[in-house]
């Protein structure tokens, strides 16, 4: 788990109830103007998609494509994201369904 102090807190951040205060909760509205998020080319069964981008100085941003400006985003360090990608390539995660 990432040390929550790794990412500087934003004034608008609230504490995530699910993680009992160990991770900051931010929304897409907190992302800087101009931050480019790439949308997945494969969508879920209800048209849902994942958006991913790099926030310089903060890390990798992952958002739900249908949530809009108030939708929560996840922040990962570059090291965490690289470990996730390696796991995907190594087929470490079972297919959903």
N, C-alpha and C positions, 0 to 999 in steps of 0.2 A: 504494500500500500504506500502511496506517496505521502510524504509529510505534508500536511495541509499548509504549512508555512512556506512550502516551495513556491506557491503561486501568490503574488501579492493580491490582497483582497480588494475588491471593488466596493465603493460606497454602497452600491445597490444590492450587494450579495446578502443572502440570508443563509442561515444554517440549515442544512438538509436534515429533516426529521428522520428519514430512513437510515441514515448512517450515524445517527446519534451525535451529530455535530462534528464528525471527523472530516467532512469534505465540504467545501464551499458550494453553494447552489447559485448558478447564474443562468440567465435566459439569453435567447438570441438578441434581445434588445440591448444587452450589455456588450455585445461584440462591437468592435470598432467599425466605423463606416468604411466601406471599401474592402472589408475582409472577404475574400473569395471562398465560398464553400462549393465543393464539387458534389453533384448529386449522383447517387448510384444509378447505373444503367439498368439494373434489375430491380423491379419493384415487388413488394409483398402482395398478398392476395387482395388487399383492399386499396391498392394504389399507394401504399406507404413506401417511403424511400428513406435512405440514410444520406446525410450530408456530412462531408469531412473537409476540414481546412486546417491550415497552419496559422497560428496566431503568434507572430514573432515575440519572443520574450515570455510567452505563456505556455505554449505547447500545441498539441493537436486537439482540435475542436471536433466533436461529433454531435450532430443534431438530428432530430426526426424531421423529415422533409415536410410533413403536414402540420406541424405544431405552430408555425408562425412565430411572430416576434416574442410572444410570451412563453414559448416552449423552452424547456430546460435544455441545457447543453452539458456535455461531459467534457472535461479537460484531462488530457493524458500527457505525460512527459514523452519526449521523442523516444526515449529508451523503452517505455511501456508500450508505445505504439509499435515499435520495431519488433518487440517480443510477441505481440499479438499477431502481426503479419507473418512472422516466422511460424507461429502455431497454426495459422490458417493454411499456409503452404505445406506444412507437415501433416495436414489432415488431423489435427488434434481435437477438433470440435465436431461432434456428431451433427449430421444434417437434421434440420428441423422438419417435422412432419410426421 
